[in-house]
């Protein structure tokens, strides 16, 4: 049984302790009971620290001996019941200064270049795309997943809208592949995503799309705003959301992106 890397309770559970038992209650419909010798002495407090901020390994190191084995068994059971899930990316906020390090073949990639005085900070890779080359995006995502820092994706490939991805983290939250799988599920023609990926894998050419200069300015400012927010000690949820700019109305909307537990790239962070 696989378990979340950064476990977090899926619902606002009230934790009740009894003799060799711990009960988790959320409303009237969700009730779970864990049994074991002495669980009531340490499990309630341990579960309360499952906010997604700490990794499972860090939490297990707080326990010793038989309690570790009991804890892992409890986590496996609760994860199997989807009572425990991976915590949101905002809980793993790095609070570190970065500079944008744009890459890709988009005509406007130079617009995201950082100024010289930012060279001393860590770089944040950002893939800039003006096509629907999802194979390139997946390759970029795979490389970043193997690294230690965050990354971004900015795309004008959809033509009628521009996208600034959530800040992706290597050890928490969704990855770019999770986002693309979400797009595929929403598409009226899902197989086109597979065809586009295969086309890119076979080194096929993609038509670059034009994008309004004022729209590009908005996307650029959103990306710069996100990299600035990464350096703040208090994270805001919008930093880890997808921002969509509609070119027809210049309206910007923010959308929460969920981790895909079946993602073949990040394996649901498990």
C-alpha positions as CSV (number, residue, x, y, z in Angstrom):
1,X,0.0,0.0,0.0
2,X,1.5,3.4,-1.0
3,X,1.1,6.3,1.3
4,X,1.1,10.1,1.0
5,X,4.5,11.8,1.2
6,X,3.2,14.7,3.1
7,X,0.1,13.3,4.8
8,X,-2.9,15.5,5.6
9,X,-6.3,14.7,6.9
10,X,-8.8,14.9,4.1
11,X,-11.7,16.2,6.3
12,X,-12.0,18.2,9.5
13,X,-12.0,15.2,11.7
14,X,-12.7,15.3,15.5
15,X,-10.4,12.8,17.1
16,X,-11.8,10.9,20.1
17,X,-9.6,8.7,22.3
18,X,-10.9,5.5,24.1
19,X,-9.3,2.5,25.7
20,X,-6.9,1.1,23.1
21,X,-8.9,2.9,20.4
22,X,-9.0,6.2,18.5
23,X,-12.1,7.4,16.6
24,X,-12.1,9.9,13.8
25,X,-15.4,11.6,13.2
26,X,-16.3,14.2,10.4
27,X,-19.9,15.2,10.5
28,X,-22.4,12.3,10.7
29,X,-21.3,10.4,7.7
30,X,-17.6,9.8,8.1
31,X,-16.4,7.6,11.0
32,X,-13.2,5.6,11.3
33,X,-11.9,3.6,14.3
34,X,-8.4,2.5,14.8
35,X,-7.6,-0.1,17.5
36,X,-4.3,-1.1,19.1
37,X,-2.6,-1.3,22.5
38,X,-2.0,2.2,23.9
39,X,-3.0,4.1,20.7
40,X,-5.0,6.6,22.7
41,X,-1.8,7.8,24.4
42,X,0.0,9.1,21.3
43,X,-2.0,8.7,18.1
44,X,-4.4,11.7,18.6
45,X,-1.6,14.2,19.0
46,X,0.4,12.6,16.2
47,X,-2.6,12.8,13.8
48,X,-3.0,16.5,14.7
49,X,0.4,17.3,13.2
50,X,-0.7,15.8,9.8
51,X,-1.2,19.1,8.0
52,X,0.8,18.5,4.9
53,X,3.7,20.5,6.2
54,X,5.8,17.6,7.4
55,X,6.8,14.5,5.5
56,X,5.7,11.1,6.6
57,X,9.4,10.3,7.4
58,X,9.7,13.3,9.6
59,X,6.5,12.4,11.5
60,X,7.6,8.8,11.9
61,X,10.9,9.9,13.4
62,X,8.9,11.4,16.3
63,X,8.0,7.9,17.4
64,X,10.0,5.0,18.7
65,X,9.8,1.2,18.7
66,X,6.4,-0.5,18.3
67,X,4.7,2.9,18.0
68,X,6.4,3.4,14.6
69,X,5.0,0.1,13.3
70,X,1.5,0.9,14.6
71,X,1.7,4.4,13.1
72,X,2.7,3.1,9.6
73,X,-0.1,0.5,9.7
74,X,-2.6,3.3,10.7
75,X,-1.3,5.5,7.9
76,X,-1.6,2.7,5.3
77,X,-5.2,2.0,6.3
78,X,-6.2,5.7,6.4
79,X,-4.6,6.3,3.1
80,X,-6.4,3.4,1.6
81,X,-9.7,4.8,2.8
82,X,-8.7,8.3,1.4
83,X,-8.9,9.7,5.0
84,X,-5.2,10.7,4.6
85,X,-4.2,12.5,1.4
86,X,-1.2,14.5,0.3
87,X,-1.2,18.0,1.7
88,X,-1.5,21.0,-0.6
89,X,1.6,22.6,-2.0
90,X,1.0,25.8,0.0
91,X,1.9,23.8,3.1
92,X,5.4,23.1,1.7
93,X,6.0,26.7,0.7
94,X,9.8,27.1,0.5
95,X,9.9,30.9,1.4
96,X,13.1,31.4,-0.7
97,X,14.0,34.1,-3.2
98,X,14.2,33.0,-6.8
99,X,14.7,34.6,-10.2
100,X,12.9,33.5,-13.4
101,X,15.0,31.4,-15.7
102,X,12.9,31.2,-18.9
103,X,13.5,28.5,-21.5
104,X,11.7,27.2,-24.6
105,X,11.1,28.4,-28.2
106,X,8.3,30.9,-27.6
107,X,8.8,34.2,-29.5
108,X,8.4,36.1,-26.3
109,X,10.7,34.1,-24.0
110,X,13.0,37.1,-23.6
111,X,10.2,39.0,-22.0
112,X,10.7,36.9,-18.8
113,X,14.4,37.4,-18.5
114,X,15.5,38.5,-15.1
115,X,17.4,41.7,-14.5
116,X,21.1,41.6,-13.7
117,X,20.8,42.4,-10.0
118,X,18.8,39.2,-9.5
119,X,21.6,36.9,-10.6
120,X,22.7,36.1,-7.1
121,X,19.3,34.3,-6.3
122,X,18.4,30.7,-7.1
123,X,16.9,30.1,-10.5
124,X,13.4,29.0,-11.1
125,X,13.0,27.3,-14.5
126,X,9.9,28.5,-16.5
127,X,9.0,26.8,-19.8
128,X,7.6,29.3,-22.3
129,X,5.4,27.9,-25.0
130,X,3.4,29.4,-27.9
131,X,2.5,26.0,-29.3
132,X,0.7,22.9,-28.0
133,X,3.9,20.8,-27.8
134,X,2.9,18.8,-24.7
135,X,5.7,16.3,-25.2
136,X,8.1,19.2,-24.6
137,X,6.1,20.2,-21.6
138,X,6.2,16.7,-20.1
139,X,10.0,16.4,-20.7
140,X,10.5,19.7,-19.0
141,X,8.3,18.6,-16.1
142,X,10.2,15.3,-15.8
143,X,13.5,17.1,-15.6
144,X,12.2,19.5,-12.9
145,X,10.7,16.6,-10.9
146,X,14.2,15.2,-10.6
147,X,15.5,18.5,-9.2
148,X,15.2,20.2,-5.9
149,X,13.5,23.5,-6.7
150,X,10.2,24.8,-8.0
151,X,9.2,25.5,-11.6
152,X,6.6,27.3,-13.8
153,X,4.9,26.9,-17.1
154,X,3.6,29.8,-19.2
155,X,1.7,29.1,-22.4
156,X,-0.1,31.0,-25.1
157,X,-0.6,27.8,-27.1
158,X,-4.3,27.6,-26.5
159,X,-4.6,30.8,-28.7
160,X,-7.8,32.2,-27.1
161,X,-6.3,32.2,-23.6
162,X,-3.0,32.4,-21.9
163,X,-1.9,30.2,-19.0
164,X,0.4,30.7,-16.0
165,X,0.7,27.5,-14.1
166,X,0.8,27.1,-10.3
167,X,4.2,27.1,-8.8
168,X,5.2,23.4,-9.0
169,X,7.2,21.8,-6.2
170,X,9.3,18.6,-6.4
171,X,7.9,17.1,-3.2
172,X,4.4,18.5,-2.8
173,X,1.3,19.3,-4.7
174,X,0.5,18.5,-8.4
175,X,3.0,18.6,-11.2
176,X,2.6,19.8,-14.7
177,X,1.6,16.4,-15.9
178,X,-1.2,16.4,-13.3
179,X,-2.4,19.7,-14.8
180,X,-2.3,18.4,-18.4
181,X,-4.1,15.2,-17.4
182,X,-6.8,17.5,-15.9
183,X,-7.0,19.4,-19.2
184,X,-7.4,16.1,-21.1
185,X,-10.3,15.0,-18.9
186,X,-12.1,18.3,-19.5
187,X,-11.5,18.3,-23.3
188,X,-14.4,17.4,-25.6
189,X,-11.8,15.5,-27.7
190,X,-9.4,13.8,-25.2
191,X,-7.5,11.7,-27.8
192,X,-6.2,14.9,-29.3
193,X,-3.9,15.3,-26.3
194,X,-2.4,11.8,-27.0
195,X,-2.0,12.7,-30.7
196,X,-0.3,16.0,-29.8
197,X,2.1,14.2,-27.4
198,X,2.9,11.6,-30.0
199,X,3.4,14.3,-32.7
200,X,6.0,16.0,-30.5
201,X,7.6,12.7,-29.6
202,X,8.1,12.1,-33.3
203,X,9.7,15.6,-33.8
204,X,6.7,16.9,-35.7
205,X,6.4,20.7,-36.2
206,X,3.9,22.8,-34.4
207,X,2.4,26.1,-35.5
208,X,3.2,29.0,-33.2
209,X,0.2,31.1,-32.4
210,X,0.2,35.0,-32.1
211,X,-0.8,36.6,-28.8
212,X,-1.8,40.2,-28.0
213,X,1.1,42.2,-26.6
214,X,-1.0,43.5,-23.7
215,X,-2.0,39.9,-22.9
216,X,1.7,38.9,-22.9
217,X,2.3,41.8,-20.5
218,X,-0.3,40.4,-18.1
219,X,1.1,36.9,-18.3
220,X,4.6,38.2,-17.7
221,X,3.5,40.2,-14.6
222,X,1.7,37.2,-13.2
223,X,4.9,35.1,-13.6
224,X,7.0,37.8,-11.9
225,X,4.4,38.2,-9.1
226,X,4.6,34.5,-8.4
227,X,8.3,34.4,-8.2
228,X,8.3,37.3,-5.9
229,X,5.7,35.6,-3.7
230,X,7.9,32.6,-3.4
231,X,10.3,34.7,-1.3
232,X,7.6,35.7,1.2
233,X,7.4,33.8,4.5
234,X,3.6,33.6,4.5
235,X,2.4,31.7,1.4
236,X,-0.9,32.6,-0.3
237,X,-3.0,30.0,-2.0
238,X,-3.1,31.9,-5.3
239,X,0.6,31.2,-5.7
240,X,-0.2,27.5,-6.2
241,X,-3.2,28.0,-8.5
242,X,-3.5,28.1,-12.3
243,X,-4.1,31.6,-13.7
244,X,-6.0,31.8,-17.0
245,X,-6.2,35.0,-19.1
246,X,-9.1,35.2,-21.6
247,X,-7.9,37.2,-24.6
248,X,-11.4,38.3,-25.6
249,X,-12.2,40.0,-22.3
250,X,-8.7,40.3,-20.7
251,X,-10.3,38.6,-17.7
252,X,-7.9,36.7,-15.4
253,X,-9.3,33.8,-13.3
254,X,-7.6,31.5,-10.8
255,X,-8.2,27.8,-10.4
256,X,-7.1,25.3,-7.9
257,X,-5.2,22.4,-9.4
258,X,-5.5,19.0,-7.7
259,X,-2.9,16.4,-7.5
260,X,-3.7,13.4,-9.7
261,X,-3.2,10.3,-7.6
262,X,-2.7,8.3,-10.8
263,X,-0.2,10.6,-12.5
264,X,2.5,8.5,-14.1
265,X,5.1,11.3,-13.8
266,X,4.9,12.2,-10.1
267,X,3.1,9.0,-9.1
268,X,0.6,11.0,-7.1
269,X,3.6,12.1,-4.8
270,X,3.6,8.7,-3.3
